[in-house]
Amino acid sequence: MFNMAGQNQNKLNSLLAQLGDGWLAPTPWLERRGYARSLLSYYVKEGWLSSPARGVYQRAGSRPTWQMVVYSLQRLAGLPLHVGGSQAITLHGMDHYLRLGAATVTLFGPARLPAWVNALGLSEHFELRRDAKLGFVSLSGELLDSQNTLREVGLDSLPGDRPNSPIVASMPERALLELLLDVPNKASVAGVDAILQGATRLRPELLSRLLRDCHSVKVKRLFLALAERHGHAWFKHLDLEGVDLGSGNRVLGVGERLHPEYRITLPRDLDDQLV
């Protein structure tokens, strides 16, 4: 059907040169570059490409990983999503006390996950949080390449697990607040408290800005109540002017004690659970 000599051979070579190891190219990304679905099907049939899930292609022999899924979503699909919460905590090596069971990669942002993301057979499961309580970040192409601008909103570009394939994830300050969104249903107060115990180098200026932009009273109160316990130097430099802590009490669990200043309940045995 296709004559692979000359121009068509160059077209194939160009595609293979563009696709990095492990990259997952969505059909729209390929079509915008002139690769019709019929041509892609031919490439798969001839063994130059593989299609690990409907609607996405990779170089034959590539092995997809969760980090390459994220890279492909951010850079190829152009979706405004970033790795946050527990998986970002893990990326920063702060997950020693995090017990969340099977690996879940939580992506934050105002987008929808393509169906192929959870159809690749990876051990990690992807979930989307469109919750705007911490504020959405519009990850445009320019922002993805601006390290300074990313860091102003609590994000960072980290090396992926393949060359030249960075992924954007929350910095520890933002990741901790994202993790607190899941307390008490998916994350424990004790687990976050243990992480904060070892978080001696958080940036108070960034934290102050994130707390002002946060719309969850629970997250703000819980973060301050837990962080205060450990007496880190950065806590004394937080600027809480403009941080709305709401009114009334917040109860997370039955039988817990109410923090006298931040008016949110904490487990009575919290000190006993620290290592």
Backbone as CSV, one residue per row, in Angstrom:
resi,resn,N_x,N_y,N_z,CA_x,CA_y,CA_z,C_x,C_y,C_z
1,MET,0.827,-1.211,0.000,0.000,0.000,0.000,0.854,1.251,0.000
2,PHE,1.970,1.207,0.750,2.830,2.367,0.842,4.169,2.061,0.204
3,ASN,4.672,2.984,-0.572,6.009,2.870,-1.132,6.983,3.481,-0.142
4,MET,7.816,2.655,0.488,8.684,3.127,1.548,9.982,3.705,1.026
5,ALA,10.134,3.791,-0.281,11.344,4.387,-0.839,11.239,5.906,-0.780
6,GLY,12.409,6.559,-0.805,12.432,8.012,-0.958,11.756,8.757,0.162
7,GLN,10.726,9.535,-0.212,10.081,10.437,0.725,9.477,9.701,1.911
8,ASN,8.825,8.573,1.679,8.197,7.833,2.770,9.224,7.283,3.746
9,GLN,10.380,6.841,3.227,11.434,6.351,4.106,11.967,7.490,4.973
10,ASN,12.119,8.669,4.386,12.554,9.829,5.155,11.535,10.209,6.224
11,LYS,10.254,10.045,5.896,9.186,10.351,6.850,9.261,9.428,8.057
12,LEU,9.503,8.146,7.797,9.652,7.189,8.886,10.883,7.503,9.722
13,ASN,11.995,7.764,9.066,13.232,8.073,9.792,13.063,9.313,10.665
14,SER,12.351,10.313,10.134,12.116,11.533,10.893,11.299,11.242,12.143
15,LEU,10.296,10.404,12.022,9.458,10.065,13.170,10.253,9.311,14.229
16,LEU,11.008,8.318,13.789,11.794,7.535,14.747,12.832,8.407,15.450
17,ALA,13.337,9.419,14.751,14.314,10.323,15.364,13.653,11.240,16.390
18,GLN,12.371,11.575,16.168,11.664,12.459,17.086,11.242,11.757,18.368
19,LEU,10.939,10.461,18.273,10.412,9.730,19.418,11.543,9.241,20.310
20,GLY,11.628,9.795,21.512,12.622,9.328,22.465,12.244,7.974,23.037
21,ASP,13.187,7.335,23.690,12.950,6.025,24.294,11.881,6.133,25.374
22,GLY,10.826,5.375,25.217,9.758,5.364,26.205,8.680,6.400,25.994
23,TRP,8.883,7.341,25.063,7.853,8.346,24.814,6.605,7.679,24.251
24,LEU,5.458,8.203,24.660,4.174,7.694,24.199,3.498,8.810,23.405
25,ALA,3.436,8.639,22.104,2.930,9.687,21.219,1.441,9.499,20.957
26,PRO,0.603,10.441,21.423,-0.833,10.339,21.146,-1.114,10.551,19.663
27,THR,-2.186,9.965,19.193,-2.551,10.077,17.777,-2.649,11.533,17.308
28,PRO,-3.283,12.444,18.060,-3.358,13.840,17.582,-1.976,14.464,17.387
29,TRP,-1.024,14.159,18.260,0.337,14.700,18.131,0.962,14.218,16.826
30,LEU,0.733,12.973,16.488,1.287,12.409,15.254,0.574,12.957,14.019
31,GLU,-0.731,13.094,14.112,-1.490,13.600,12.963,-1.101,15.032,12.637
32,ARG,-0.832,15.838,13.664,-0.413,17.221,13.412,0.912,17.276,12.677
33,ARG,1.671,16.223,12.732,2.960,16.154,12.045,2.877,15.398,10.721
34,GLY,1.647,15.111,10.290,1.452,14.540,8.964,1.421,13.031,8.892
35,TYR,1.230,12.386,10.044,1.201,10.911,10.045,-0.244,10.445,10.206
36,ALA,-0.844,10.052,9.099,-2.230,9.602,9.104,-2.342,8.264,9.837
37,ARG,-3.542,7.962,10.317,-3.738,6.718,11.079,-3.440,5.492,10.238
38,SER,-3.748,5.559,8.960,-3.454,4.417,8.092,-1.955,4.187,7.985
39,LEU,-1.186,5.271,7.933,0.266,5.147,7.867,0.815,4.613,9.184
40,LEU,0.259,5.069,10.292,0.693,4.580,11.595,0.406,3.084,11.736
41,SER,-0.746,2.659,11.252,-1.083,1.231,11.293,-0.078,0.413,10.476
42,TYR,0.350,0.979,9.359,1.345,0.305,8.527,2.673,0.194,9.264
43,TYR,3.074,1.266,9.955,4.322,1.241,10.718,4.273,0.169,11.808
44,VAL,3.109,0.030,12.443,2.953,-1.003,13.476,3.040,-2.387,12.847
45,LYS,2.374,-2.578,11.717,2.378,-3.870,11.048,3.786,-4.286,10.640
46,GLU,4.584,-3.307,10.204,5.939,-3.604,9.751,6.947,-3.679,10.907
47,GLY,6.499,-3.363,12.127,7.364,-3.529,13.289,8.223,-2.335,13.633
48,TRP,7.956,-1.160,13.064,8.735,0.035,13.390,8.161,0.759,14.623
49,LEU,6.847,0.675,14.761,6.169,1.245,15.920,5.372,0.160,16.625
50,SER,4.994,0.434,17.868,4.036,-0.416,18.563,2.971,0.477,19.171
51,SER,1.827,-0.092,19.422,0.725,0.655,20.016,0.311,-0.061,21.299
52,PRO,0.880,0.347,22.452,0.599,-0.367,23.703,-0.825,-0.184,24.212
53,ALA,-1.525,0.827,23.717,-2.929,1.057,24.056,-3.549,1.865,22.922
54,ARG,-4.838,1.771,22.794,-5.516,2.475,21.708,-5.303,3.978,21.825
55,GLY,-4.858,4.581,20.721,-4.704,6.028,20.681,-3.322,6.527,21.009
56,VAL,-2.340,5.615,21.179,-0.992,6.045,21.523,0.018,5.093,20.884
57,TYR,1.185,5.660,20.488,2.209,4.883,19.781,3.573,5.144,20.414
58,GLN,4.468,4.172,20.233,5.838,4.318,20.709,6.770,3.589,19.757
59,ARG,8.047,3.874,19.889,9.030,3.143,19.092,8.983,1.671,19.475
60,ALA,9.093,0.802,18.499,9.083,-0.629,18.770,10.211,-0.976,19.742
61,GLY,9.897,-1.774,20.740,10.890,-2.165,21.723,10.967,-1.256,22.927
62,SER,10.268,-0.132,22.892,10.280,0.783,24.037,9.497,0.182,25.205
63,ARG,9.911,0.533,26.407,9.219,0.070,27.606,8.650,1.289,28.330
64,PRO,7.343,1.440,28.352,6.760,2.610,29.015,6.910,2.518,30.533
65,THR,7.103,3.659,31.174,7.142,3.762,32.624,6.203,4.885,33.030
66,TRP,5.889,4.967,34.318,4.950,6.006,34.739,5.529,7.395,34.476
67,GLN,6.853,7.533,34.598,7.440,8.848,34.354,7.363,9.228,32.881
68,MET,7.483,8.257,31.995,7.351,8.556,30.572,5.898,8.840,30.198
69,VAL,4.967,8.254,30.937,3.558,8.621,30.740,3.366,10.099,31.076
70,VAL,3.933,10.526,32.206,3.798,11.926,32.619,4.467,12.851,31.609
71,TYR,5.677,12.507,31.191,6.374,13.332,30.194,5.517,13.459,28.926
72,SER,4.964,12.373,28.480,4.182,12.381,27.242,2.906,13.195,27.396
73,LEU,2.273,13.115,28.561,1.072,13.916,28.803,1.409,15.406,28.800
74,GLN,2.528,15.757,29.440,2.889,17.174,29.559,3.438,17.736,28.257
75,ARG,4.317,17.003,27.599,5.047,17.548,26.454,4.424,17.216,25.108
76,LEU,3.861,16.024,24.976,3.307,15.616,23.676,1.807,15.898,23.609
77,ALA,1.083,15.492,24.650,-0.360,15.762,24.660,-0.652,17.206,25.031
78,GLY,0.312,17.888,25.673,0.132,19.295,26.022,-0.905,19.537,27.100
79,LEU,-1.052,18.592,28.036,-2.063,18.729,29.077,-1.481,19.445,30.295
80,PRO,-2.234,20.372,30.886,-1.747,21.154,32.030,-1.842,20.356,33.327
81,LEU,-1.027,19.321,33.448,-1.040,18.426,34.600,0.342,18.359,35.222
82,HIS,0.392,18.201,36.531,1.679,17.994,37.196,1.548,16.891,38.232
83,VAL,2.662,16.235,38.526,2.689,15.190,39.547,2.637,15.860,40.917
84,GLY,1.720,15.423,41.758,1.592,16.046,43.062,1.374,15.041,44.172
85,GLY,1.151,15.555,45.369,0.818,14.714,46.505,1.864,13.674,46.837
86,SER,1.410,12.455,47.103,2.291,11.398,47.599,3.406,11.050,46.621
87,GLN,3.111,11.029,45.306,4.150,10.662,44.347,5.223,11.738,44.254
88,ALA,4.846,12.991,44.403,5.841,14.061,44.424,6.695,13.960,45.681
89,ILE,6.071,13.630,46.803,6.824,13.411,48.036,7.871,12.319,47.829
90,THR,7.479,11.252,47.142,8.404,10.148,46.855,9.547,10.610,45.965
91,LEU,9.248,11.411,44.948,10.288,11.903,44.053,11.348,12.706,44.806
92,HIS,10.933,13.377,45.873,11.865,14.189,46.656,12.505,13.396,47.802
93,GLY,12.262,12.079,47.836,12.895,11.246,48.847,12.408,11.490,50.257
94,MET,11.146,11.913,50.408,10.621,12.240,51.725,9.513,11.286,52.155
95,ASP,9.467,10.098,51.554,8.326,9.208,51.754,8.581,8.085,52.752
96,HIS,9.550,8.242,53.634,9.922,7.149,54.527,8.756,6.665,55.379
97,TYR,7.849,7.561,55.746,6.756,7.189,56.638,5.401,7.198,55.932
98,LEU,5.446,7.223,54.616,4.216,7.288,53.842,3.758,5.869,53.535
99,ARG,2.594,5.508,54.034,2.071,4.165,53.812,0.733,4.296,53.085
100,LEU,0.815,4.264,51.772,-0.394,4.493,50.970,-0.770,3.283,50.121
101,GLY,-0.144,2.129,50.384,-0.495,0.933,49.630,0.074,0.964,48.220
102,ALA,-0.718,0.451,47.259,-0.268,0.360,45.878,0.068,1.751,45.335
103,ALA,1.053,1.797,44.450,1.529,3.069,43.921,0.431,3.751,43.103
104,THR,0.143,4.964,43.474,-0.811,5.784,42.745,-0.126,7.084,42.356
105,VAL,-0.196,7.416,41.094,0.370,8.673,40.607,-0.779,9.657,40.476
106,THR,-0.771,10.658,41.346,-1.839,11.655,41.324,-1.393,12.846,40.496
107,LEU,-2.184,13.173,39.497,-1.906,14.298,38.618,-2.929,15.395,38.901
108,PHE,-2.437,16.603,39.130,-3.291,17.743,39.430,-3.393,18.645,38.212
109,GLY,-4.599,19.142,37.936,-4.754,20.094,36.847,-6.119,20.044,36.198
110,PRO,-6.464,21.079,35.442,-7.775,21.184,34.796,-7.808,20.472,33.454
111,ALA,-7.701,19.173,33.467,-7.699,18.403,32.216,-8.360,17.063,32.470
112,ARG,-8.496,16.283,31.421,-9.000,14.914,31.544,-7.898,13.945,31.160
113,LEU,-7.818,12.840,31.877,-6.828,11.831,31.542,-7.290,11.046,30.317
114,PRO,-6.451,10.924,29.299,-6.805,10.071,28.166,-6.982,8.619,28.624
115,ALA,-7.838,7.890,27.962,-8.127,6.509,28.363,-6.891,5.625,28.318
116,TRP,-5.933,5.939,27.416,-4.773,5.059,27.264,-3.866,5.057,28.487
117,VAL,-3.968,6.093,29.327,-3.045,6.232,30.458,-3.115,5.035,31.394
118,ASN,-4.330,4.578,31.703,-4.482,3.432,32.603,-4.747,2.136,31.854
119,ALA,-4.394,2.104,30.568,-4.580,0.888,29.768,-3.246,0.310,29.294
120,LEU,-2.138,0.764,29.911,-0.806,0.349,29.470,-0.287,-0.885,30.203
121,GLY,-0.998,-1.310,31.230,-0.558,-2.471,31.998,0.545,-2.176,32.995
122,LEU,0.736,-0.902,33.360,1.759,-0.545,34.347,1.274,-0.901,35.748
123,SER,2.219,-1.083,36.663,1.843,-1.392,38.049,1.273,-0.163,38.745
124,GLU,1.649,1.029,38.270,1.139,2.262,38.853,-0.231,2.612,38.264
125,HIS,-1.079,3.137,39.113,-2.394,3.609,38.672,-2.388,5.128,38.684
126,PHE,-2.959,5.734,37.662,-3.024,7.185,37.557,-4.406,7.677,37.956
127,GLU,-4.419,8.719,38.778,-5.687,9.358,39.111,-5.556,10.864,38.928
128,LEU,-6.666,11.492,38.628,-6.680,12.920,38.337,-7.362,13.667,39.461
129,ARG,-6.747,14.772,39.906,-7.381,15.669,40.862,-7.607,16.996,40.165
130,ARG,-8.852,17.312,39.893,-9.196,18.597,39.279,-9.600,19.593,40.356
131,ASP,-9.310,19.232,41.603,-9.634,20.067,42.755,-8.818,21.364,42.701
132,ALA,-9.498,22.477,42.717,-8.816,23.773,42.587,-8.532,24.430,43.928
133,LYS,-8.625,23.663,45.018,-8.434,24.260,46.344,-7.035,24.834,46.540
134,LEU,-6.050,24.282,45.830,-4.696,24.832,45.921,-4.367,25.735,44.750
135,GLY,-5.334,25.927,43.872,-5.110,26.771,42.703,-4.513,25.974,41.561
136,PHE,-5.056,26.142,40.372,-4.526,25.463,39.203,-3.371,26.262,38.602
137,VAL,-2.456,25.547,37.995,-1.328,26.167,37.312,-1.463,25.852,35.831
138,SER,-1.493,26.876,34.991,-1.613,26.672,33.555,-0.243,26.361,32.975
139,LEU,0.022,25.089,32.744,1.335,24.669,32.265,1.422,24.811,30.750
140,SER,1.725,26.001,30.294,1.936,26.223,28.870,3.330,25.753,28.491
141,GLY,3.604,25.696,27.191,4.918,25.265,26.743,6.035,26.127,27.285
142,GLU,5.788,27.447,27.360,6.807,28.358,27.872,7.066,28.119,29.354
143,LEU,5.995,27.888,30.118,6.139,27.676,31.549,6.897,26.381,31.836
144,LEU,6.667,25.368,31.037,7.361,24.092,31.239,8.874,24.264,31.187
145,ASP,9.331,25.231,30.404,10.770,25.423,30.225,11.332,26.538,31.088
146,SER,10.515,27.110,31.962,10.971,28.214,32.802,11.073,27.742,34.249
147,GLN,12.272,27.364,34.654,12.474,26.829,35.999,12.088,27.840,37.066
148,ASN,12.470,29.087,36.879,12.177,30.107,37.883,10.681,30.337,38.033
149,THR,9.966,30.399,36.904,8.525,30.620,36.959,7.809,29.433,37.588
150,LEU,8.249,28.225,37.265,7.670,27.036,37.883,7.808,27.087,39.396
151,ARG,8.992,27.435,39.864,9.246,27.421,41.305,8.444,28.472,42.050
152,GLU,8.071,29.541,41.368,7.249,30.568,42.014,5.878,30.028,42.409
153,VAL,5.395,29.003,41.701,4.090,28.421,42.015,4.229,27.061,42.686
154,GLY,5.441,26.731,43.139,5.640,25.499,43.892,5.838,24.263,43.044
155,LEU,6.256,24.453,41.796,6.520,23.315,40.914,7.995,23.303,40.519
156,ASP,8.444,22.165,40.023,9.832,22.055,39.597,9.923,21.059,38.452
157,SER,10.917,21.256,37.602,11.183,20.322,36.511,12.273,19.361,36.976
158,LEU,11.918,18.078,37.073,12.828,17.065,37.592,13.239,16.107,36.483
159,PRO,14.449,15.545,36.560,14.865,14.568,35.550,13.937,13.357,35.563
160,GLY,13.508,12.930,34.388,12.736,11.701,34.308,13.661,10.497,34.368
161,ASP,13.122,9.323,34.133,13.951,8.121,34.181,14.547,7.753,32.825
162,ARG,14.421,8.665,31.849,15.060,8.506,30.543,15.745,9.829,30.189
163,PRO,16.771,9.791,29.364,17.475,11.036,29.000,16.546,12.037,28.306
164,ASN,16.766,13.312,28.603,16.041,14.411,27.942,14.527,14.275,28.046
165,SER,14.059,13.785,29.191,12.622,13.599,29.380,12.202,14.071,30.768
166,PRO,12.358,15.375,31.058,12.018,15.885,32.389,10.515,15.882,32.633
167,ILE,10.142,15.817,33.897,8.726,15.873,34.259,8.527,16.982,35.284
168,VAL,7.370,17.616,35.236,7.053,18.697,36.171,6.272,18.114,37.343
169,ALA,6.769,18.389,38.550,6.143,17.868,39.766,6.142,18.947,40.836
170,SER,5.324,18.747,41.843,5.277,19.687,42.954,6.574,19.667,43.742
171,MET,6.997,20.835,44.197,8.072,20.924,45.161,7.538,20.431,46.507
172,PRO,8.409,20.107,47.463,7.930,19.559,48.743,6.865,20.412,49.414
173,GLU,6.995,21.735,49.342,6.028,22.620,50.000,4.623,22.429,49.439
174,ARG,4.525,22.398,48.118,3.203,22.223,47.497,2.713,20.791,47.668
175,ALA,3.620,19.820,47.552,3.243,18.414,47.670,2.655,18.098,49.039
176,LEU,3.205,18.702,50.084,2.672,18.468,51.430,1.238,18.978,51.548
177,LEU,0.968,20.154,51.005,-0.395,20.677,51.044,-1.338,19.806,50.215
178,GLU,-0.859,19.331,49.067,-1.677,18.437,48.236,-1.965,17.143,48.975
179,LEU,-0.974,16.635,49.697,-1.162,15.399,50.450,-2.205,15.582,51.548
180,LEU,-2.212,16.760,52.159,-3.169,17.026,53.226,-4.611,17.080,52.719
181,LEU,-4.798,17.313,51.424,-6.144,17.256,50.857,-6.767,15.882,51.063
182,ASP,-5.918,14.845,51.124,-6.404,13.469,51.218,-6.544,12.962,52.648
183,VAL,-6.248,13.805,53.639,-6.441,13.428,55.040,-7.918,13.669,55.403
184,PRO,-8.570,12.710,56.078,-8.041,11.449,56.598,-8.343,10.234,55.733
185,ASN,-8.923,10.414,54.545,-9.417,9.273,53.771,-8.311,8.433,53.135
186,LYS,-7.338,9.095,52.468,-6.296,8.349,51.761,-4.914,8.519,52.377
187,ALA,-4.750,9.485,53.218,-3.470,9.726,53.895,-3.751,9.947,55.371
188,SER,-2.802,9.562,56.206,-3.000,9.685,57.647,-2.335,10.945,58.180
189,VAL,-2.914,11.469,59.258,-2.310,12.617,59.935,-0.915,12.241,60.427
190,ALA,-0.775,11.042,60.970,0.525,10.606,61.505,1.575,10.511,60.408
191,GLY,1.181,10.058,59.230,2.137,9.944,58.129,2.654,11.300,57.687
192,VAL,1.762,12.258,57.558,2.176,13.612,57.164,2.998,14.245,58.277
193,ASP,2.616,14.005,59.524,3.351,14.554,60.658,4.785,14.041,60.675
194,ALA,4.966,12.767,60.364,6.319,12.192,60.345,7.160,12.807,59.234
195,ILE,6.537,13.088,58.095,7.257,13.743,56.996,7.682,15.150,57.428
196,LEU,6.773,15.857,58.054,7.088,17.213,58.507,8.179,17.214,59.575
197,GLN,8.261,16.164,60.349,9.305,16.088,61.365,10.695,16.193,60.731
198,GLY,10.852,15.587,59.557,12.155,15.612,58.890,12.306,16.718,57.868
199,ALA,11.271,17.548,57.703,11.292,18.600,56.672,11.927,19.858,57.239
200,THR,13.229,19.854,57.354,13.937,20.964,58.010,14.281,22.094,57.058
201,ARG,14.089,21.905,55.744,14.567,22.901,54.781,13.459,23.440,53.884
202,LEU,12.261,23.507,54.385,11.190,24.082,53.583,11.369,25.590,53.481
203,ARG,10.831,26.171,52.394,11.002,27.589,52.117,9.799,28.374,52.616
204,PRO,9.991,29.197,53.688,8.847,29.903,54.281,8.171,30.887,53.335
205,GLU,8.933,31.534,52.454,8.318,32.490,51.520,7.357,31.780,50.572
206,LEU,7.799,30.634,50.034,6.935,29.859,49.137,5.732,29.309,49.898
207,LEU,5.959,28.780,51.082,4.854,28.251,51.880,3.828,29.329,52.190
208,SER,4.295,30.507,52.542,3.377,31.605,52.857,2.507,31.928,51.651
209,ARG,3.112,31.959,50.471,2.366,32.264,49.255,1.343,31.164,48.944
210,LEU,1.751,29.910,49.100,0.850,28.790,48.823,-0.308,28.764,49.815
211,LEU,-0.032,29.070,51.070,-1.094,29.093,52.074,-2.097,30.211,51.789
212,ARG,-1.624,31.351,51.317,-2.542,32.450,50.983,-3.434,32.062,49.801
213,ASP,-2.885,31.298,48.859,-3.646,30.923,47.665,-4.542,29.707,47.891
214,CYS,-4.345,29.009,49.013,-5.090,27.779,49.288,-6.509,28.113,49.743
215,HIS,-7.493,27.382,49.212,-8.898,27.618,49.545,-9.463,26.553,50.486
216,SER,-8.617,25.682,51.016,-9.076,24.649,51.938,-8.681,25.031,53.364
217,VAL,-9.673,25.346,54.179,-9.415,25.677,55.584,-8.800,24.473,56.291
218,LYS,-9.277,23.276,55.986,-8.738,22.064,56.606,-7.250,21.934,56.353
219,VAL,-6.840,22.098,55.102,-5.426,21.952,54.744,-4.576,22.974,55.474
220,LYS,-5.006,24.226,55.479,-4.208,25.284,56.106,-4.086,25.073,57.611
221,ARG,-5.188,24.779,58.259,-5.139,24.580,59.710,-4.304,23.356,60.064
222,LEU,-4.509,22.272,59.336,-3.795,21.037,59.643,-2.303,21.200,59.413
223,PHE,-1.930,21.859,58.330,-0.507,22.076,58.070,0.130,22.875,59.202
224,LEU,-0.495,23.961,59.606,0.076,24.812,60.642,0.127,24.092,61.993
225,ALA,-0.915,23.331,62.303,-0.941,22.613,63.578,0.150,21.559,63.646
226,LEU,0.389,20.848,62.530,1.429,19.817,62.520,2.819,20.432,62.438
227,ALA,2.981,21.436,61.593,4.307,22.030,61.409,4.804,22.680,62.689
228,GLU,3.905,23.296,63.428,4.293,23.986,64.656,4.899,23.021,65.677
229,ARG,4.456,21.775,65.629,4.890,20.787,66.621,6.404,20.554,66.604
230,HIS,7.034,20.733,65.448,8.420,20.293,65.296,9.441,21.412,65.430
231,GLY,8.987,22.644,65.573,9.885,23.746,65.896,10.981,24.017,64.888
232,HIS,10.729,23.749,63.602,11.735,24.044,62.581,11.919,25.553,62.443
233,ALA,13.124,25.946,62.087,13.429,27.377,61.972,12.533,28.075,60.955
234,TRP,12.182,27.387,59.852,11.394,28.026,58.807,9.994,28.401,59.284
235,PHE,9.480,27.673,60.294,8.115,27.949,60.749,8.009,29.361,61.312
236,LYS,9.056,29.805,61.983,9.040,31.137,62.598,9.032,32.251,61.554
237,HIS,9.374,31.923,60.320,9.456,32.939,59.266,8.241,32.919,58.329
238,LEU,7.230,32.118,58.651,6.015,32.128,57.839,5.296,33.467,58.011
239,ASP,4.813,33.992,56.887,4.024,35.220,56.907,2.564,34.831,56.683
240,LEU,1.787,34.840,57.752,0.407,34.364,57.666,-0.599,35.483,57.442
241,GLU,-0.094,36.682,57.172,-1.007,37.785,56.861,-1.745,37.481,55.556
242,GLY,-3.047,37.540,55.587,-3.844,37.237,54.405,-4.205,35.781,54.264
243,VAL,-3.760,34.921,55.203,-4.116,33.504,55.174,-5.434,33.326,55.924
244,ASP,-6.481,32.982,55.210,-7.817,32.856,55.795,-7.971,31.474,56.430
245,LEU,-8.082,31.444,57.757,-8.233,30.171,58.467,-9.690,29.883,58.827
246,GLY,-10.608,30.675,58.343,-12.024,30.405,58.551,-12.445,30.549,60.001
247,SER,-13.598,29.991,60.320,-14.138,30.074,61.683,-14.694,28.715,62.086
248,GLY,-14.959,28.566,63.387,-15.498,27.315,63.882,-14.436,26.231,63.982
249,ASN,-14.845,25.059,64.465,-13.923,23.934,64.625,-13.972,23.015,63.413
250,ARG,-12.877,22.291,63.194,-12.820,21.274,62.146,-12.508,19.938,62.809
251,VAL,-13.408,18.966,62.643,-13.257,17.658,63.278,-12.901,16.625,62.222
252,LEU,-11.732,15.983,62.377,-11.285,14.975,61.416,-11.654,13.569,61.844
253,GLY,-11.714,13.310,63.164,-12.009,11.965,63.632,-12.606,11.978,65.024
254,VAL,-13.354,10.928,65.328,-14.008,10.815,66.629,-12.963,10.584,67.717
255,GLY,-13.112,11.264,68.845,-12.241,11.045,69.988,-10.907,11.758,69.912
256,GLU,-10.698,12.602,68.922,-9.429,13.319,68.794,-9.445,14.567,69.671
257,ARG,-8.258,15.147,69.863,-8.160,16.361,70.673,-8.146,17.592,69.766
258,LEU,-8.744,18.645,70.235,-8.842,19.875,69.452,-7.610,20.738,69.707
259,HIS,-6.943,21.154,68.613,-5.799,22.043,68.774,-6.310,23.403,69.250
260,PRO,-5.725,23.939,70.329,-6.289,25.156,70.926,-6.179,26.401,70.056
261,GLU,-5.171,26.466,69.185,-4.992,27.667,68.357,-5.608,27.512,66.983
262,TYR,-5.374,26.375,66.338,-5.813,26.219,64.952,-7.168,25.534,64.826
263,ARG,-7.757,25.131,65.966,-9.138,24.648,66.011,-9.420,23.514,65.035
264,ILE,-8.497,22.546,64.986,-8.694,21.339,64.192,-8.265,20.160,65.049
265,THR,-8.949,19.031,64.914,-8.654,17.891,65.776,-7.456,17.102,65.260
266,LEU,-6.661,16.584,66.218,-5.492,15.756,65.929,-5.586,14.480,66.745
267,PRO,-5.015,13.363,66.267,-5.023,12.125,67.054,-4.343,12.318,68.402
268,ARG,-4.903,11.715,69.438,-4.324,11.866,70.777,-2.978,11.187,70.921
269,ASP,-2.745,10.141,70.105,-1.490,9.382,70.214,-0.466,9.802,69.163
270,LEU,-0.562,11.035,68.678,0.310,11.471,67.585,1.787,11.380,67.977
271,ASP,2.123,11.769,69.191,3.526,11.709,69.620,4.036,10.277,69.661
272,ASP,3.182,9.343,70.017,3.600,7.942,70.118,3.912,7.340,68.755
273,GLN,3.374,7.940,67.678,3.577,7.378,66.347,4.830,7.909,65.659
274,LEU,5.499,8.899,66.260,6.745,9.414,65.686,7.879,8.464,65.988
275,VAL,8.791,8.321,65.022,9.949,7.440,65.214,11.119,8.266,65.704
